[in-house]
Amino acid sequence: MNQERVYATYLVETPDSLAHAAEVIAGEQSTGTFTAVPGETDALKERFGARIERIEELEPVRQPTLPGSKTPSGHDGLYRRGRVTVSFPLHNFGPSIPNLMSAVAGNLYELQQLSGLRLVDLELPEAFAARYPGPKFGIAGTRKLTHVYDRPILGTIVKPSIGLTPQELQRMIADVSEAGLDFIKDDELNANPPYAPLEVKVKAVMEAVERAADASGKKIMYAFNITGDIEEMKRNHDLVVRAGGNCVMVSIMSVGLAGLAHLNSYSEVPIHGHRNQWGMMTRCPLLGFEFSAYQKLCRLAGADHLHVNGLNSKFYESNESVVRSIEACASPMHGGYAAMPVVSSAQWAGTAEATYAATRTVDVMHLAGGGILAHPDGAAAGFESMKQGWEAAVKGIPMAEYAKSHPELQRAIAKYGKG
């Protein structure tokens, strides 16, 4: 029998010993339950049981992170923390992302023996790469389609998120296309609403995109939000492609990893993966997932672009966490494919400096809504200021100094108040 294994590493907090917590995790997610049952032989456990691979102790705490844990008799008041790695035989579930999720992230979060649990990493055997081909475009393919090399792909988001008529949206897209932007996306809140059906929106947007492309020779990449039920996504994808669109977007948490993989099976354009709802899985430090683990599944399922938040953004996430997420998108995996990290949220030209200093890469998509659209001199100047911010960062020139000879950047600094 095939003995390839999946390795899952967890950050664990427990009122029990780490060794006992690890045993409960391994048993609950493979052959065991709360009590011995007929048929759970030693031979069966040897072939199908999860195995504890490593336990690394960390500093204990005196208060549980999560409610609902059960303290053992004689508890000393300490809640042990540590990193626990458990391996699962691949033949328990096969190379199936939905069934993998049941194994590595199933009923574990409800166990009374745990006062905290976070999946921090996954190591998957090559069988998953054989089953799931991963993104068809990724970083290289997106650069080829946008004709943008040696700098980040720069773009914006449709704002206001909700409420624009197709005619108003068309005017906006005409403006940003004429301004030379590389990329624009629908907001996650706006997919196929009754007040502006996707079919009408696609027609309006593509008319503006094609007119601007005929005039300038540059075709902006527009990510149409096609999030919906499984068959609806197929119809929406086909609608975009028939109209000449060059990108589709889905909210991954809404459609699920299986929905993303199904879309990837037929998609003819890059898939822009938005991670809205992610905070509910990760904001508590002892609950849910690390993005480093989750993004591997998103890449397997076919996301070409993955949102990673932004440095110094409006959201709760630390800069260190954002940097880890950017780096994770390009980390080695079976199959060798990488996804384009999408940096967004309260971004403007000035955030290029911190982003490049922390990551030392230009292989990012840097999106700024107000940071481009609200520039005092218009979207074209906002786009130019973003390029100038990155030029200064890569050249190692302080932004304020570079701005002295670059008026668009100077105006951005004055507008957004960060020098």
N, C-alpha and C positions, 0 to 999 in steps of 0.2 A: 504494500500500500504506500502511496506517495507520502513522504514525511516532510515535505516543505511546510514551513511554518510562518505565521504572521506574528510579529513582535509588536506589542503595544506597551508604551511606557506611560505610567500615570503618576501624577502628583497626588499623594494620598494623605488624608488626615483621619485619625482614628482614636477612639477612646481605648481601644485594645492595643495589643502589640502590632507592629508592622507585619511581622511574620504571620500572625493570625489573620489580619486583614487581607494579606496577599492570598492566603489559602482560601478565604471566602470568595474573593474575586475570581480566582481560578476555577473553583468548584461551581459557583453560581452560573458562570458563563460557558460551562462545558458539560461535564457528566453529573455534577452534584446537585443537591437541593438541600433543604434545611435538615433533612434526616436521611439516613441510609435507606435505600429502597432495593427490593429484589432485582437482580439483573445487573447491578452496578458492581461487576466483578473487577478484580485486579487487572485482568487481561483487557477488559473494556476500558478501564481508566488509563491503562498504559497506551492504548491505541488512540483514544479520543479525548483524553483529559488535557486541559490547559496546564501549562508548566510554569512555575515560578523561576525566572531566570536570574534576576538581580534585585537586591533591596539596598537602597542607599539612604541611610538615616539623615534627617535634617533636624534643626532645632525644634523641640516641642513647644506648644503654646498652652495657655491655661483656660482659654475659652474656645468652644467649638465654633467653626465658621458657619455651618449650616444647622438648622433645627432638625430635630427628629432622630438624632443618634441615641443609642442606648448604652449607658455606661455599665460595665461589668461590676460584679460584686467586689467590694474592696478597692474601687477605683481611686487612684492616687491624685486625681485632679489634673493630670497632664493629658494633652491630646498630641499623640505622636504624629510627626510629619516625615515623609520620605518619598523618594522616587522608587516605584516598583515596576519592574518589567515582567510581563507575562507573555508567554507565547502560546499560540493556538495552532493545532494541526490544520493545514489548509483543507484537508479532506472533510473537515467538519461542516464546511459551508461552500467550498469551491471559490473560484475567482468571481465572486458576485458582490458588488458594492453594497446593495441593500442587505444582504445576509451577513456580510462582514460587519456592517453597522450594528446589527443585532448582537453580534458576538462581542465586539470591543466597546460598545456604548449602549448596551441594552438596559437590563434592570439594575445595573450596578449603582446608579445614582440614587436609588431608593433604599439601599441596604442600611439597616440600623447600625451595623458595625462601622460605618463610615460617617464622619462629620465633615468630610470634604473629599471631592474626587474631581480630577481634571485630566483628560487625555492630552498628553503633551507631545507624543510622537508616535509614528507608525512606520514599521519596516515591512514592506510587502514583497512577496516572492515574484519572480518573473511571470508567473502565470497570469497575474493581473494585467501586465503590459500586453500580453498576448490576447487577452479578452477585450481590453479597452484600449483603443488606439491613441487616445489622448488628443490634444488640440491639433487641428489641421494647419493652423497658421502660426500661432504663437508670436514671438517677438519678430523673428525674421520675416514671416509672411505678412505681418501687419506693416512692417517697414516697407516691404515691397509694394503693397497696395497704396500706401500713402506717399511713397517716394520721399520719405524722410529718413535720413541717415545721419549719424554722428551728432545727434542731439535728441532730447526727449521729443516724443510726439505731444504736441500742445493743443489743447482744446477746451471746450466749455460744455455747459449743460443748458438745456432749454429752461429758461426762467421767464416769467413765473412758471412754476412746475405744473400748475393746473389752471385752466380757464382760457387759454388762448384759443381763438377760433382758428380754423385751418388757414384762413386768409392772413390773420395776424402772425401765425407761425411761419407761413411762407415768406412774409416780409422779413422776419427775423433771420430765417435761414439764408435768404438772399444777402442780407447784411453781413453775416458772419462768413459766408462763402466768399463774398467779394473782399472781405478783410484778410483772406488768405489762411484762415485757420486750418489746421490739419484734421480736426476731429470735433464732432459734437454728438451728444447723446440725449435721448429722451430722459426725463426724470423717472425714477423708479415708481413714482406715484401715477404715472400717466402711460397707459398701455393701449387699451382699446375701449375707451369710455363711450357711453351713449351719446354724449354731447359732441364728440369728435371721433367718429369711428376710424379705426386704423386704415381702412381702405381709402378714406377721404384724406387722411393725414399723409399717407405715403404718396399719393398723387400730388398733393400740394408741395410737399417737401422736395420730391424728386424733380419737379418742374424747376424749382429754384436752384437746386444743386446742378442740374444739367445746364441751365442757362449760364450760371457762373463758370462752370467748367469749360463751356464753349468759348467764353470770353477770355479766360485766363490760362486755360490749359491745365488747371489743377482742380481735381475733384475731391471735395471734402469727404471724409468718411463719416457717415451718419449711422449711429447705432439706434435702430428702431426697437422700442420695447415691445417684444412679442410675447411676454409672459402670459400664460393662460393654461387651460387644460391641455392634455397631451395632443389630441387631434386639432385643437384650436391653434396650438403652436405650429403644427405642420402647415396649416392653411396660412397662418400669418407669415411664416418663413417664405413660403412659395410666392405670396403676394409681394413681399419685399424684393425677392430675387427677380421676379418677372418685371418689376418696375426699374430694375437697374441698380437697386440698393447694394451696398457693399459691406454691411455689418448688421447683426441683430443682437439684441440684448435680452437677457433674462435675469430675473431675481431668483438666484439659485435656491435660497431657502424656501421660496414659494413653490417652485416646481419640483424640488427634490433632486437628489443626485441621479436617480434613475431617469427623471424627466430630462435632465441635462444630457445624460448619455444618449437618450433616445433622439434628442435634437441633433446631437453631434453625428449620429449615424447617417443623417441625410443632409446636414447643413452644407451649403456651398459657399458660405461667407464666414468671416470670423465671428465667434460668439463672445460677446462682452458680458462677463459674469459679474453681476452686482451682488454684494453681500448684505443688503439691508436685512434687518432682523438679527444680524450677527451678534449684536450686543447682548441679547438675552441668553446666548450660549457661552459668553466669554467674559462678561463684565465682572462677575464675582471671581476672584483669583483662585478659589478652591472649588470651582464648579465648571462643568462643560468641557470646552475644547481650547487648546492653543491653536492659533491659526496655522502654525507650522505643520500640525497634523491634518487639519481640515483641508488646507490647500492642496495637499497631495491627492486627496479624493476628488477635488474639483478639477485638477489637471487630468487625472485619469479619465474622468467623465467627459472632458473635452473643452473646458473653458480656455479660450485663447487670451483673454484679458481678465484680471482679477482685481477687484477693489481692495485696497489695503489701508484706507484712511490716509491722513496726511500729517506731516509734522506741524506742530504748533496749531492744531486745528481746533474746531469748535466742539469736538467730541471728547469723551473722557480719556481716551487711550493715550498712554505715555509715548513719547518720541521713541524710546528704546523698543517698545513693542512694535511700533510702525516699521522701524528699521529691520527688525527681525522678520516681519512679514514680507517686506520688499526682498530681502535676501532669500527667503524661503521659496519665493516664486521661481527663482533661477537655480535652486539647489538640485543636485543630481538625483535622478530617479531612473528606474528601469524604463527604457524607451527613450531616455535622453531629452524629452521635451520640456520646454520652459514656457511659462505663461508671462504675458506682459503685466507687470504690476501697475495698477492705476492709482495714482496719488491724487486725492481730492479732499474737499472739505475745508473751507475758509482759506483757500490757496490764492496766492498772487505772486508777482515777480519776485518779491523779497523772500519767499519761502524756498526758492531754488537754492539759495546759499546754504541753508541748514541741511536741506535734502542731499545735496551733492557732498557736503562735508561729511555726512554720516554714512553715505552709501558708496561714494566714489564710482557711481555708474550713471550713464545717461540712458540706459535701457529701462526707461519708465515712460508711462503716459501721464502727463501732468495736466490736470483739469482744474480750471478756475472759472467759477460762475461769475460772481460779482467782480472778481479780480481781473476779468477781461471785459465783461459786458458793461461794468460801471466805471471803467477808466474815464477820466475827465474829457479825453479827446476821442472817445469812441472805441469800438471793438478792435479796429485795425491797430490803433495805438496800444490797446491792452495786449493784443497778441505780440506786438513788437516788444513791449516791455517784458513779457515773459521770456522771449528769446534773449533779450539783453541780460536779464537776471541770470539765466543759465550760462551765457557767455562769460559773465563776470565770475560766476562760481567756478566754472571749469578752468578759467585762466588764473584763478587765485587772486583776483583783484577785488578789494573791498567794494561792496555794492555802491556805497555812497560815493566812492571815488570814480567808479565806472559811470555813474549817473551824470557826472559833471559834463561829459561829452555825449550823453545819450538822453535827449529830452523826454522820451516816452518813459524811460525808467525813472527819471527825476520826478515826473508828474505822478507816477505810480507811488513813489515814496511819499510824496506830499499828500496824496489821497488816502493811503492806507496807514500812514503814520508809523512806519517801521523803517528805520535806516540802519 
